[in-house]
Amino acid sequence: MGDEYGYEKERREMIRVQLRGKGISDERVLKVMEEVPRHKFVLKEYESMAYQDTPLPIGEGQTISQPFMVAIMAQSLNLQGDEKVLEVGAGSGYQAAVLSKLAAQVYTIERLPSLALRAKKILEELGYNNLKVLIANGTVGYPEQAPFQAILVSAGAPRIPPQLIEQLDEGGRLVIPIGDRFNQVLTEVIISKGRPIQREIVGCIFVPLIGEEGWPKVASADS
């Protein structure tokens, strides 16, 4: 791979240590994450930390997820390349960039306009043209484009949002952190014969999912 964006050595090391070393085995996910320039999605002051396995602030009390969590969420969706995917919680746009190289079409929703507009600008500059950034309440999904073959939620929810389940195709997968505001379990839901089958993947900590099917907005870091 050419060093088009810089940090090529750091990206290779991220793949070797933080992803393969922690059990990520999907070769398509590993290849894509070696290609997507995470440092372009972080704030300038954190650029040198972009390939460390840690979440980083992106403003508005939100974070870009650690590379391992981005990888395991993408791996859990088991994308084959022809899917229509919905992401709830665009944040920096990094996860959407990864998904866009694994699927046919990605819709990513962000409730905070400043983050959505920044993500849209970065994604357009980098040439990701099979995705659309929307400013909306993502907890109710995007019924206009349903059904989806995969839905990924990049924020912690108190329960599985029923409206997201309704927007999944047969055989579709939802990957979402479920728990309280401070600790969650990454959870996979697969629609099989019209019924949701649920399994737990790994413990995690995400910012809270705010909205109709998530947590109520509070006057704190969640605002």
C-alpha positions in Angstrom: 0.0 0.0 0.0 1.4 3.4 -0.9 1.9 6.1 1.7 -0.8 8.3 0.3 -1.9 9.8 3.6 1.2 9.4 5.9 1.4 7.3 9.1 1.7 4.1 7.0 4.0 2.5 9.6 1.7 3.4 12.4 -1.3 1.9 10.6 0.6 -1.4 10.0 1.5 -1.5 13.6 -2.1 -0.9 14.6 -3.2 -3.8 12.5 -0.5 -6.1 13.9 -0.7 -5.3 17.6 -4.1 -3.8 18.4 -6.3 -5.7 15.9 -4.7 -9.1 15.0 -3.1 -9.2 18.5 -6.5 -8.9 20.1 -8.3 -11.4 17.9 -9.6 -9.5 14.9 -9.5 -12.1 12.1 -11.7 -10.8 9.3 -9.1 -10.0 6.5 -11.4 -7.6 4.7 -11.8 -5.5 7.9 -8.1 -5.6 8.6 -7.3 -4.5 5.0 -9.7 -1.6 5.1 -8.5 -0.4 8.5 -5.0 -0.4 7.2 -6.2 1.8 4.3 -8.5 4.3 6.1 -6.4 7.3 7.5 -7.7 7.6 11.1 -5.5 10.6 11.7 -7.7 12.6 9.2 -10.7 12.1 11.5 -9.2 13.2 14.8 -8.7 16.8 16.0 -5.4 18.2 15.0 -4.0 18.3 18.5 -4.5 14.5 18.8 -3.2 13.5 15.4 0.0 12.0 16.8 -2.2 9.7 18.9 -4.4 8.6 16.1 -3.2 5.0 15.8 -3.0 4.3 19.5 -5.8 1.9 20.8 -7.7 4.6 22.6 -10.8 6.7 22.1 -10.0 10.4 21.5 -12.1 13.6 22.0 -13.7 15.0 18.9 -15.7 17.9 20.5 -19.3 18.2 21.8 -18.4 15.7 24.6 -18.1 12.9 22.0 -15.2 10.6 21.1 -13.8 8.7 18.1 -13.8 5.0 19.2 -10.6 3.1 19.8 -9.5 1.1 16.7 -10.2 -2.3 18.2 -13.8 -1.4 18.9 -14.3 0.0 15.4 -12.8 -3.3 14.1 -14.8 -5.7 16.2 -18.1 -3.8 15.4 -17.3 -4.0 11.7 -16.3 -7.7 12.0 -19.5 -8.5 13.9 -21.7 -7.2 11.0 -20.1 -9.8 8.7 -20.4 -7.6 5.7 -19.9 -9.2 2.2 -19.9 -6.0 0.1 -23.4 -5.7 -1.3 -25.2 -4.5 1.8 -27.1 -1.3 2.6 -25.9 -0.2 6.0 -27.2 2.3 8.6 -24.9 3.8 11.2 -26.4 5.6 14.2 -23.9 8.1 15.6 -21.6 9.3 12.8 -19.3 11.2 15.2 -16.0 11.8 13.5 -17.0 9.8 10.4 -14.3 7.2 10.8 -16.5 4.2 11.4 -18.6 5.2 8.4 -15.5 5.4 6.3 -14.6 1.9 7.3 -18.1 0.6 6.6 -18.2 2.3 3.2 -15.3 0.2 2.0 -17.0 -3.0 3.3 -20.6 -2.4 2.0 -22.3 -1.0 -1.1 -24.1 1.9 0.6 -23.9 3.5 4.0 -26.2 6.0 5.6 -24.8 7.6 8.8 -26.8 9.7 11.2 -25.5 12.3 13.6 -27.7 14.4 16.0 -25.1 17.1 16.5 -24.9 19.4 13.5 -21.3 20.5 14.1 -20.0 16.9 14.1 -22.1 15.9 11.2 -20.9 18.8 9.0 -17.3 18.1 10.0 -17.6 14.4 9.2 -19.3 15.1 5.9 -16.5 17.5 4.9 -13.7 15.0 5.7 -15.5 12.1 4.0 -16.0 14.1 0.9 -12.4 15.3 0.8 -11.2 11.7 1.1 -13.5 10.6 -1.7 -15.9 8.3 0.1 -18.8 8.6 -2.3 -21.1 5.7 -1.4 -22.2 7.1 1.9 -24.6 9.9 3.0 -24.3 11.9 6.3 -27.7 12.9 7.8 -28.5 15.2 10.7 -31.3 13.6 12.6 -32.4 11.6 15.6 -30.8 8.3 14.8 -32.4 6.3 17.6 -35.5 5.9 15.4 -33.4 4.8 12.4 -34.0 5.9 8.8 -37.3 4.3 7.7 -37.1 6.1 4.3 -34.3 3.7 3.2 -35.3 0.6 5.2 -34.9 -2.3 5.2 -31.1 -2.5 5.9 -29.0 -5.5 5.9 -26.9 -4.1 8.7 -27.3 -1.5 11.4 -24.4 -0.3 13.7 -25.0 2.0 16.7 -21.9 3.9 17.9 -23.4 4.9 21.3 -24.6 3.1 24.4 -28.3 2.4 24.6 -30.4 1.3 27.7 -32.2 -1.3 25.5 -32.4 -2.4 22.0 -34.4 0.2 20.0 -37.5 -1.6 18.5 -37.6 0.8 15.6 -34.1 -0.3 14.5 -35.1 -4.0 14.7 -38.1 -3.2 12.5 -35.8 -1.7 9.9 -33.6 -4.8 9.6 -34.0 -7.1 6.6 -34.3 -10.9 7.1 -30.9 -12.2 8.0 -29.8 -8.6 8.9 -27.6 -7.8 11.8 -27.7 -5.0 14.4 -24.6 -4.3 16.5 -25.2 -2.0 19.5 -23.7 -1.3 23.0 -26.4 -2.1 25.6 -26.2 -1.1 29.3 -26.2 1.9 31.6 -24.6 5.3 30.8 -21.1 4.2 31.9 -20.7 0.5 31.0 -22.2 -1.5 28.2 -22.0 -4.9 26.5 -21.6 -4.9 22.7 -24.5 -6.9 21.5 -25.4 -8.5 18.2 -29.0 -9.1 17.0 -29.7 -11.2 14.0 -33.1 -11.5 12.3 -33.8 -15.1 11.7 -37.2 -16.2 10.3 -38.6 -12.9 11.3 -37.4 -13.1 14.9 -34.4 -11.3 16.6 -31.7 -13.6 18.0 -29.4 -11.9 20.5 -25.8 -12.6 21.7 -23.3 -10.7 23.7 -19.9 -9.9 22.1 -17.6 -7.9 24.5 -17.8 -5.3 27.3 -17.4 -1.7 26.2 -17.8 1.9 27.2 -19.5 4.4 24.8 -21.0 7.8 25.1 -24.8 7.5 25.7 -27.2 7.3 22.8 -29.4 10.3 23.2 -32.9 10.4 21.7 -36.4 8.9 21.5 -35.2 5.3 21.7 -32.2 6.0 23.8 -31.4 8.1 26.9 -33.1 11.5 27.6 -30.9 14.5 27.0 -29.3 16.0 30.1 -27.5 19.2 30.8 -24.0 17.8 31.1 -21.3 16.2 28.8 -24.3 14.5 27.0 -25.7 17.8 25.8 
